[in-house]
């Protein structure tokens, strides 16, 4: 059902006036008949669900997909997770010595510990709305420092205010640094058939156009690449988003992906040795053509 709402004046991202409020009922098994209000921009296709709040204060509300012992995405003491592989990708793009890396919104992941072993990384820090791990590596959001690499994994969909929160995150980035984010990118499919926009805490569902628009507003360039995990349970809409200013960083991105089909990530086969990789690739390719 569509609703006209005079209080919705413009898109949070691009500022266009062509926005509408839709109340949508989910059809998936996981969220069957769950109703939510979405503010949808008909220009940049940004989808905003401000009522879909979920508090992570105190660390008690992390879902299984955000727990280090129940998700291969989240690094633990036995194996690295996605943040480590995002950092590995960034390190090989920049090819520098004495790089400082920040893990932004790291939650319960200990991938920053694994990242210390990457060649060129001399310092790692983590930051979040609170120090969930009571880690000595933690720095508060109120004390920006300059980092060569920022890793932000499955966080930007939770931003209450994308414009403000992106500015805060980018205040930690060196002018010649790189921000690597992991998130789902909308391909225009009907929201009714998707779980992702209905997951508690997923306030934002970005299109490529929305992130390009936002990056450009803030003076940055934006690039999208497919990570290896998109072939598995992460789904075909999973993307790494690279944010940067320096043309040398752009050249590094192009050079890296000239040699690599996909960006590094965790693999579903890490703890499931019997998984058939060819079957995963075939399923992923077929999913791209489904309407």
N, C-alpha and C positions, 0 to 999 in steps of 0.2 A: 504494500500500500504506500502511495506517495502522499506526502504532506507538504503544504506550503507553510513556511514559517517566516514571518516578517522579521524575527530577531536574528536570523541568519543572513548577514549582509554580504559576506564575501568569503572566499576560500582562505583558509589559514595559511596555505603555502603560496599560491600565485596571486592572490588578491582579486581574482575574477568574481564578478557578481553572479555568474551563472552556476549557482549551487542549489541543491534541494535536499530536503530531509526525507529519508525513506525508512519506514519500519519494515524490517525483513524477518521472516520466520525461517529458521534453518531447517534443512532437509536431511542433514547427515545423521548417521547413527549416534555419533558422540554428542551432538548438541540438538538432537531432534526436537523440533517445535520451540526451541529457544528463540525469543523475540528480542531484537535490538534495534535501536535507532542509529542510523548512519547519516552523516552529512557528506554528500558526494559532490565533488566539483566536476562539472561537465566539460571543463576546459583542460585542466592538467590531470584529471581522473584521480585525484587524491581522495581517499576514503578515511573519514574521521569518525571515531565512536567515543566521544568524550565521557559517556556514562559507563563505559566498560572498564572501570577502575579495579585495581587489585593491589592491595598493600603488601609490600615485601619488608616492611619494618620488622626488625627482630629476626628475620631469616626463617621464620616458621612456615611461610607460605610458598616455598619453592616447589614447583611441580616436579614430577619424575624426570621430565626432559631437561631439568635444570639441576639435577642432583648428580654428583660425581660418581656414585656407585650404581646408578640406574640408567645412565645415558652415556654413550660413547662420545657425544658432543662435548661433554664436560670433563676436563682433565682431572685425574686423581693421581695418587702416588704410584700407581702401577703402570699407567699409560697416559700419554698426552691426549688432549682433545682438540677441538676445532681451533680454539684461540692460538694454540701452539703452531698449527699449520698455517694459519693466517699470518702469524709473525714470520714464519719461515718463508712464505711467499714474499712478504714485504722486504725481508733482509736480502733476498736474491734479486729483488727489483732495484733496491737502492745501491747495493754493493759498496758499502762504506765501512770504515773502521770506527770504533768507539761510538756506537749508536746507543741512544737511550730509548727505551720502549715503555709505553704506558698501556695497561690493560684497563679499559674504561667500562665500568659496570660489570666487573668480573664475577660478582656473586660468590658462588662456592667453588668455582674452578681454580685449580692450582697450576694451570698452564703456564703462568708466569715463571714458575720454578723451572719447568722444562725449557722455557725460552732462554734461560741464562746460558744454556749450552750452545746456542746458535752463534756461529762465527760472526764477529762484528758487534754483537750485543755486549755492552759493558755495564749496563744498568737497567733494571726493571723495577717498575712500580705498579701498584694497582690503585684504583679509586672507584668509589661507588657512593650511594646515598648514606651508607654506613659501613663500618669495618666488620663484615660478616664473619671473617676468618680470624679476627684478632691478630692480623698479620703485621709484622714489622715493616713490610713493604708498602703498607697503605699510606696514601696521602689524601687529605680532604679535598673536596671539589672547590672549596673556597680559597685554595692556595695553588693557583696555576703555576706550572713550570714548563720549560720548553723541551719537547720530545721529538725525536726523529720519526718515530713510529707510534701510532695509536691504534690499538686493536679494540674494536667495539662489536661484540658478537651477540646478536639477538637482543639488542637493547633499544634501538631507535623506534621500534614499534610501540615501546612503552612510554615514550616522551610525552609528558603532559602538554608541553608547549614547544613544538618542534623548532620554531624560529629561535626562541630563547635558549633551548637546550642544546641546539647545534652550535650556537655561538659560544656557549660555555665549553663544550667539548673541544671546539677548534681553538680556543684560547690556550690550550695545552700544546698545540702543534707548531713546530718550527716552520718558518716560511718555505723551506726546502724539504719539508717532511711529507709523510704520507699517512693518511687515515684509511684504515681498511675496516669495512663494516660487513656484517653478514645479516641478511634479512630476506624475507619473501618479497618479490616484486609482482604487483598485480598485472595480469595479462588480459583484464577485462571480462573474465568469466563471471557469471552470476554469483552473487554472494551467498545465495541460498544453498548452493552445492558445496561450499567451502567450509572447512573447520577453522582455518587460520584466523579470519577476522572475528570469530566468535570466542576465541581463546581468552579467558579472563586476563585482563591487563593489556591486551592488544588494542591500544587506542588508535593506532595509525596503521593504515595499509597503503603503502606508497606505490605509485606508478613510477616508471622510469622518468617520465616527463616531470613529475613532481620533485623528484630528487635532483634532477638537472637544474630545474628552476630555482630551487632553494640554494643549491651550491653556487650557482651563478650570482644570486643575490648577495651572497656572502663573500664573493670574490674568488671562488674556487672552481676548478674543473671537476668533472665527474665521469667515471668510467665503470662499466658493468662487465663482470666476467662470471662464468659458470664454475663452481667448485666441484670437486670429485663427488662430494656427498649428494649432489643433485641427482646422481644416478640411483641413489638408494632411498631410504626412508625420509630424507630431508625434502625430497620432492623436486620436480622439474622447475618450480618457480624460485628455488633458492638461488641467490646471487651474492657474490662479493661485490661491494661498491667501493671504488677507490676514489678518494678525494685528495686533491693536490693543487698546488699553484705552479710549481717549478716545471719548466719544459723538460728539464733533465729527468725528472721523475716520470713524466709522460713517456719519454724515450725508453726508460727502464721498464715500464709496463708493456710497451709494444715489443721490446726485445724478449721479455720473459715469455709472453704468450705467442711469440713466433716459434718458440722452442717447446712450449707446453700447451696441450690441447685444453687443459683445465687447471685451475688453481688447486694447490694442495688442500686437503681437508682430512678429517677423520674418515674412516671407512667402516661401513657396516660389517665388513669381514674381519675386523680386528678381533672380535670376540665370537664370531660365527664362521669358523673356518670352512664350513661346508657350503657356504653361499656360492652360487654359480655366478661369476662375474658377467658372463655373456648374457645371462638371463636378465640381470640388473640393467645392463646397457640397452638391451632390446626393449625392456619395459619402459625405460626412461625415454627412449626415442619415440616409441609409440604414443606416450603421454603427451608429447609436444603437439601431436596432430589431432588430439581429441578436442571436440568442441564443448 
